[in-house]
Amino acid sequence: QVQLVESGGGLVQPGGSLRLSCAASGFTFSAYTMTWHRQAPGKERELVARITIAGSTTYADSVKGRFTISRDNAKSTMYLQMSSLKPEETAVYYCNWRVRNRSEWGQGTQVTVSS
């Protein structure tokens, strides 16, 4: 029932920008904090950014000043604007919804930062 669908990934050169989207359905999107995570090959999944119901945002130290998380409640969509991308940020990026004993993930979207 709950669905999270990421999109917007692709190949980008170092220093370039991408905007990722997460389209949500099956729950009242506006009533929940949402998060972006990423997982690089051979590494654990890490939290990248969080946005609360009120729109307050937090970021991993490694992306502060370069990434911006936002949400459009009317469209039930969350975004991650990424700039000045680095090769080490090549990863699958996921959005997440968590409530009580449930944690739902999208299928992920691949971001490759390479020349």
BELKADA-V535231 format. One record per helix or strand. SS is the DSSP state (A for helix, B for strand). FROM is the first residue (numbers start at 1). TO is the last residue. If there is no record, write none. Layout:
# BELKADA-V535231
SS:FROM:TO ; SS:FROM:TO
This chain:
# BELKADA-V535231
B:3:7 ; B:10:12 ; B:18:25 ; A:29:31 ; B:34:39 ; B:46:51 ; B:57:59 ; A:61:63 ; B:67:72 ; A:73:75 ; B:77:82 ; A:87:89 ; B:91:99 ; B:102:105 ; B:109:113
